[in-house]
Amino acid sequence: MIIFGNPQAGTPLMQARPEIAIDLPMRLMVRDDGQPGSLVTWQDPAYLAQRYGLGEDQLAPLHAPATIAAAVEGR
């Protein structure tokens, strides 16, 4: 489990929707699934946006896990 956050990004989200704190800080789960390589999973930003009623302008910080996973995979 890789846990990371940015108070400058997360604090405004928690001020707007306090219940989102249950899903912050962001997390990536990296595990061995018995196949070559590793399996990387994280919460879908669209799910979190729907769950907490976030607007498009609030979504940028929620894309961090996908950005990190893509960088690790070399995409």
Buried (B, 14 or more C-beta within 10 A) or exposed (E): EBEEBEEEBBEEBEEEBEEBEEBBEBBBEEEEEEEEEEEBEBBEBEEBBEBBEBEEEBBEBBEBBBEBBEEEEEE
